[in-house]
Amino acid sequence: MGDILFLAHRVPYPPDRGDKIRSFHMLRHLAARGRVHLAAFADDPRDMDRPELARFTASRAIVRRTKTQFVAGVQALASGQPLSLTAFDHAAMRRAVREVLAREDIETIFVFSSQMAQYLPAEPHARVIMDFVDMDSAKFAAYADAAKGPMRWVLAREARLLMAFEGAVAARADASLFVSQTEAGLFRRHTGAERVHVIENGIDTAHFDPSADFERVDAGSALIVFTGQMDYRPNVEAVSWFVEAILPRVRAAHPEARFAIVGRNPTDAVKALSKHAGVIVTGEVADVRGWLAAAAVVAAPLKLARGIQNKVLEAMAMARPVVASAAAAEGIDHNGTIAVGVTAEDMAEAVTLLLSDRENAAELGLDARARVMARYGWDARLAAFDHLLGAPVRLGQAA
């Protein structure tokens, strides 16, 4: 295939968080099929220079994103645009995209996340593949339903404007991708979009392997672990709920149980949870596998989750017994290899049972790894992608 322009809202390396894991594997897959020109934002100064990307890209344009939420919010109100777009609106990125399109013979534009669709050229001249991953507008609608006062209006506005933008982008794109059938179906129902496809998330089962070479963590025998980006609202809400409503029930049966919150950029609210008995907040760690391997149970108590949760797949691949909320488990074809709860009582009971029966917990973890290996390898997940890349270019209408 011809040259590819890859637009990403975060530099797709290192693959150490949900969105960057998916974007990296998409990038790697595309790099094996054509010359890729990357244009991406960096919200971490370390991402301004990732020499590892040279292996997968013919050129790179990385723009540092420093705009505050306040400035983006003012711009959104003044322009009538969604905050999700103004937060990623940058003159340097527009210039970088124009230069690549003028310099290279781009046959395919791959857009990762809806925020980057604003950089599509006004006159379509290449195949456009839009990876929405999840339906972001539905996430904001769910936030609005739970909010009160002015914030309810702000979030409802974001959901409404973003949904209109998502629909317009899908009408232009040759293919719109989602991470699960649930997300794809929701998008079709709300926008009437066609050419909607599902490319599920995968997992690197050679990397996430309990027998692999990584530094081990010694944290006791009754460790419950949560992993994730800890300034991401659903993760913050999840660990807060676990500490306040679930962990006390577990510790009533297992006083030695401890809950480790493992992930970068913990908010002040997350850091404050370490004041509770049995709670550890690690902050960023070099390798999450050590903590997963040490876990007696991995918990994923998300109340709001979209698509397929990489944190759950990673724990399954590490042969850990997983207790997930219904929201976190939705979209994962786990075939009964993880425990699923709805209420705090459900979650606490499942964790308690696994801590009490280590033999059953170990068996559940092994079954989970076998399931992931059979169902979620990246090569298998991306096989359907090749069909879309080989489809004739459909020059749609500009969004």
PyMOL commands that set and color helices and strands:
alter all, ss='L'
color gray80, all
select helices_A, chain A and resi 18-31+45-48+51-55+69-79+83-86+91-103+114-119+136-146+149-172+181-191+233-253+268-275+288-294+310-317+326-329+344-356+358-375+378-381+383-389
alter helices_A, ss='H'
color red, helices_A
select strands_A, chain A and resi 3-8+36-42+59-64+106-112+127-133+175-178+196-198+223-227+258-262+279-283+297-300+322-325+339-341
alter strands_A, ss='S'
color yellow, strands_A
deselect
rebuild
show_as cartoon
